[in-house]
Amino acid sequence: MRPPAAPKRVTLAQVAELAGVSVMTASYTYNRPGRVSEQARAKVLAAADRLGYAGPDPSARSLRRGSTRTLGVVLGEHLNYAFEDPQAASFLAGIAEVCAGRGYGMTILPVTGAADDAERIRTAAVDGFIVWTTSDDDPVLEAVRAMKRPAVVHGGPAVRGLALVGIDNRAAARAAGAVAFAGAERPAVLSFPLSRERISSVSSGTDPAGVLFPVTRERLEGYRQAAGAAGIAWADVLVAVCARNDAAEAEQVTATLLAAPEPPDAVAAMSDQLAAGVVRAAGAAGLLLPDDLAVTGWDDGAVAAELGLTTVAQSLRDQGTACAYLALGEKPVSTAAPWSVVRRGSTRH
């Protein structure tokens, strides 16, 4: 048996015919009520109620005026990441603040490497795009550029024709690494993924040049320079890659590192979440911070203050705000975001 056909949408013309008014009068009832008499308006609304007409199609209205009054945020993560990751949530809050002030909405477009990612971009009913940091080879970048709408990338990569907002990750990692590796003999780095495949791994002296995520690449290069300045060969530095920015995974990875015959005595983590996992693993192993193990994080979120982490401070909320202004075709105060190293008790002084 065939399923029943979907009911046809009632048109404004049908409402106007039943009400005995022109289509323009019916249209004005919804869009410019001040130009319609009370008597005509009552007829139109009564006819609409009788026919089950809910009002003009909002998408069609957006097409007519050439604007949806919505920004699209392209997030290369599963949708729940936007709500569970503290820094992603802060970034989105910055965007939302600008949107609210301009009477705009915000649509999150999660892309996860599926075949329809580019199509999701092409069919998005938005006025501009904000791309959360992604990899050099992500096809959604070209899809966004091809839309010829205002667009901005957060963190990287740099794409011709698209604005870029972020901090100097290499310089910040170099500064954080200098603090983390001071007095260390066996330093390690707890890293974000190296490619979109998000493969967990542990190796020595990972070559930053081969990393496809610009943020990860620049931070590894900064740590490499910090190790060299401390007299430590990069080939002797362990780089443990976590598939996700997840404290539980970081704790498991760190526990494995600490159980080795020559465990690290310093760990520079690429986020406070990862650093929190390091701190838990150190506590479970009976190690004291910073005497037995120095630890640095990144972002200066609430967990960094709670755990007394030395960390790189940056405002993802302010960066989200800057991205929103650019996606709206406005100029932010600056696209080069500030950062600083906040020293606390997790590192040697």
Phi, psi and omega in degrees: 000133178284144177292150180298143180293144178295138181297141179288144180289131177293137182262161178295327179297322178293322178297315181298319181296315180293326180281345181075033179232171177285160178297325179296319179297319178296320179295316180297331179303324181267323188260330180220067186301336180293344181263008182239138178292157180300323182294313180294320180297318180297320179297315182296314182294324178293318179294319180297319180295321181293323182272350183078032181273120185273348182127173181299147177294118183298328180291322178293322178298320179296320179296321181295321182268358175074020180207140175260349184053046180217138173256142178256129177254113182272112187245113181280047180214167172295151188302324182296338178301324182298334183256337184265330180276122185301321183284325175297318179297321178294318178300314180293328178296323177296319177295314182299324180298316178292317180301316180298321180290339180255003182072031180254158171258175181224128178245126177270126181248091181287131177234132188229025180088007179286162184295335184264013180302311182296322179295325177297324177291314184296330183261003181290127179272077182224159180269340181198164184237144169237120183257116174295144187319134183218193185262163181300328187261016181286119182294343180293337179297314178292324178297319178294315181298323182291341180287341178056040173244160178306132183210150182216144177253133176264125175084326181133163011274168174285130182232131181301128179093351179244141177288160181225130178236135177168178178265172173277090186297325181294313180296319180294319179293324178297318180291317179293321179296324179299323179284316183296319188270358181299121179077004181275153175246333183226070183285157177219160177237133173259112195251155166291171178301153181266338181210175182291346177289340175054058182264127176286141181197164173225126179209169179255138174059044178306131181284114181300330184298335182270003183273133185271340175274117183301321180297313178297317181299313182292323179291319177298320179295321177296316177295323178300316179294322179294319178297316179299319180294335179270005179080021181251127179291133180300328179297342180264000182265124176285135174240110179259120184263126175262138181292330182226160175279075192226126183295324181295316178295319179298323179296317180295315180297315181295322178301321178294317180296319183287341179274356181288159179303324177237081185289157178294150175248006175203138178227122173260113182260146184278003174203161176293327178298314179294319180297326178298322176295323177297316181297318179297316180296321179296318179297319179295332180272000179077022181268149178256139175261134359262006186301312181270329184210123174268141183223135171235150177244203181201128174120331184058051174279183183300324182293332179294316178293321181298321184265357182069040183275134164289135189204167173269121180269130172210158179252103175293332178295314179295324178292324175297320177299314179298319179297319181296317178301316181295319179293338176271001181083013179255163180260125175283173177299318180201149175260349177265103186282146179282158176209164175201159175264123178258116183267128176229199190278006182271357179234160181281138182249000000 
